């Protein structure tokens, strides 16, 4: 029987520091609809989360708690990630997953245009929605000063210690830009549906505050190494069909990736940006 994996509604209001931007795994868990377990010392960052059963029926896909049968589409207005378009459930060989249409943004490929123009965005857009070309036209754009950097009108930025993406606008206000910002959504359930079903471990590059770049799943070569629960936490992690306590590690085939039960209930993996595979 698949183990039930044990959300904080983040305000889109004043752009300031928030739990998702400051705390390891908070953004990941928030996106999955998990609830933080308050720390005994009252600190900002939770030591664990409680998550709903992400797959009550393993033969269906799930997005935000709603079940989708094979070939059923997610209504586009319900999808939080603007780069996920025309997504539908597909169940193949007993594994549910979502398939989405490919989104190719012109700015990704048009290097010549980038040298002469700047691309402009809207807060809910995946790709650029316009361009401003020519030195004179670009010079006339309003600017926004954020965290020591200058952005031109229409350009996007991510305020420090937040998990929000914002658009610089002509009416920029350094204290409140809620209308011009949205929460960053990684599309975890859409891109990693089968990995969540198997209780796999998300892999992060650099830190655990952004989007995962993949998942490590239990197999014949993975092994649990018992560690010390120094913080004496009672919450546990689930990896495949194995239960771990805080401090336990999981060895995986990629020598550049370290997986640990740190912020339950998911085991989390960190991949080194530079790594010698021979070590």
ABEGO torsion letter per residue (X at the ends): XBBBBXXBBBBABBBBBBAAAABBGAAAAAAAGBBBBBBAAGBABBABBBBBBABABAABBBBGGBBBBBGBBBBAAABABAABBGBBBBBBGGBBBBBBBBBBBAAAABAAAAAABBBBBBAABABBABBBBEAAAAAABBBBBBGGBBBBBGBBBBBBGBBBBBBBBAABBAABAAAABBBBBAGAAAAAAAAAAAGBBBBBBGBAABBBAEBBBBBAABBBBBBBBAAGBABBBBBEABBBBBGBBBBBABAABBBBBABOABBBBBBBABBBAAX
